[in-house]
Amino acid sequence: MAQAVITKIGREKLCRAHAGDTELPAITYMALGSGGITGSGDSMSVIEPTGEETALAEQKIIKELSGHTYPESTTCRYSAKLAKEELSGEYISEQGLIDADGDLVAYKTFMPKGKDGDMEFIFDMDEIF
């Protein structure tokens, strides 16, 4: 089962912005990696995020967002696309949202998704308030 958190630095930035002491930087990138699981085969399990993460465990790529939508009034869905040649043959099991300051503000782990070389992949990540 997928696990997601807003990181500590993301929560700190929200707190300061709500207080009016700073402006909240936009989320501009999505990071993808392979460090979201432990074990293999039947003993594989998704690692539960702590919120203390400052980077992906095994980052493979950082992509500029291809867009965002609002599927609900309190949800923003961020999207990033992998081209056919990007991460071909890799298994992706973690993703994160990175703001314009370069900080990881949200982190998610999930069962591995294999990436074939003849397919584009679109990754979405929801920020729910």
N, C-alpha and C positions, 0 to 999 in steps of 0.2 A: 504494500500500500504506500502511496506517495506521502511524503511528509514535507511540510513547508513552514517557514518562519520568516518574520521580519527580524533582521539582525539587530543586535544591540545598538550599533551605530545608526541604523535606520530608525530605530525607536527614539534615540537621542535627538536626531535631526528633526523628527516629527514634533517632539516635545518643545524644542527651542523655536521652531517655526510657529507652532500654535500659540506660544507665548508672545510672539511678535519680535523676538530677539534676533532672528535671522530669517533669510529666505530659504525655502526648500529647493535644492537643486533637482532638476528634471532627471528622470531615469532615461538613460540614453543607450545603454548597451545590455546585451545578454551574454553571459558566459556559460559554456557547456563543458562538461568534463565526465570522467569515468570513475570518480571516487565516491559514488553514492551508495555502494553496497559493501557488504562483508561476506566472506565465504564464497562458495561456488556450488554449482549443481543443486541438489536438493537441500543443501544447508545454506543457500544464499539468502540473505535478508537485507532489507533496506536500512541504512544507518539513519537514526533519528537525529535531525539537526538540533543543536543546542541554542542557537541564536547568538552564540559567541563567535561564529565564523567570520573571518575577515577576507577569506578567499576560498575558492573551491579546493577540495582535497586533491584532485588530479585534473586541473584545468587543461583542456585541449584547445579551446578557441574562444575568442571574444568577438562577438558580432554586433555591429550597429543595428539598432532596432529597425525593422522594416515597417513598423506601424503600431498603432494601438487602437482599441475599441472599448466601448462601455456596454458590455452585455447586460449589466444591471446598474442601477443608479449609484451603488456604492462599490462597484467592481471595475477596475481597469485591467484589460487584457493586453499584455505586451506580446509582440510577435517578432521572431527573427527567423530568417531563412538560411539554410545550408544549401549551397550549390552542389551539383552532382559530385564534383571532385573533392569537396571538403569533407574531411573525416571519413573517407571511404574505408570500409572494413573495421571501423571503430564501434565500440559499444558506449552509449551515452547513458549515464545514470544520475547525473546531478546538473542543476542549472541555477544560475543566479542573476539577479538584476543589479546593474551597476549604475550609479548616478554620475552626473557630470563632473563631480569631484573625484571620481575614480573609486568610490567606496561601494563595497558589496552591501546592499540594503535589504535584499531578500534572498533566501536560499531554499532550494527544494531538492530532495532526493527521491529516487524512484527506481523500479526494476529496469534493468538495462534494455535499451532500444538499439538494435543493430542498424548500421547505416551502410546500405549497398552503394556501389559506385555509379549506378545508373539512375539514381533517384534523388530528387530534391526533398529536403525535409523542412517542414515549418514547425517551429517550437513556439508554444504559447505558454505564458505564465500569468496567472491572475493575482492581482493585488486587491484583497478584499478588505473593506473597512466596515 
